[in-house]
Amino acid sequence: MVQYCIQHENKYVETAEKYQVSYQQVYTWLKKYEADGVKGLLDRRGRTKPEDEMSELEKLSAENRLLKAGGSYHGI
């Protein structure tokens, strides 16, 4: 969604309508992305396990989510 908005000259209303979210949500996510890149878009709710406490499946799942978001995986 952020990528779409950027590619379409930051048209927040158009992006919000396309993805059926609020204008404020588009604006907030774009500002987070501009400030911190893909890492700014990660869900920070709840406790994130340190990498050494993650099972192999949890590590692969975290890597997959990050790669889908357009980032690169260097441990979480």
N, C-alpha and C positions, 0 to 999 in steps of 0.2 A: 504494500500500500504506500509506504514512504517512497519507494522507488517510482511508482506510478505518479505520485504527486510531483516529485522533482522533475520527472520527464515531461510533465504537462505544465511547466511554468508555475509551479506551486499553486495550482487551482484547488484550494481547500474544499470549496463547496462541491465542485465536480467530483473530487476524490471521495468525499463523504457520501455523496449520493451513490457512486459506483459501488462502494464497499459497505453501504448501509450502516454507517457509523456517524457519530456527531461531528460537526465542524471542529468542535473543541478537541475531540480525540485525535483527529488528523493533525491539527495544529500542535498538540502536545507531543505526539510521536515524532513529528518532523523536527521539532526543537530538540528533543532528546537525541535524535539521530545526528543533528548538526553539532551538538555539544560533545557527544561521546561515541559517535559512530554506531555500529551494530551493537556493541556492548551496552549502549544506553537504552536499547530496546528490550533487553533481557528482563524477564519477570523476576523481580527481587522479593516477592512475597514469600514468607516462610523461611525456614532455615535451609541453607544450601550446604550439603555435606562437603567437607574437604575431599579432594580427589583420592587421598589415601584411604578414605572410609567408603568409597563407592565400589559397588560390585562391577564386574566387567560389563554387565548389561546396562547398568546406570551410566557408566562412562561412555558407552557407545550411544546411548540415548541422548546424553548431553552433547556429545560431539555432533550427532545428527541434527539436533535442534539448532545448534550454532551454525552449522554449514548451510542449512536451509535458510537461515536468516541472512546469509551472505558473508559470514565471518570466517575466520580460520580458527582451528582448534590447536591450542597450545596448553591444554590442561585448563581446568576451571577453578 
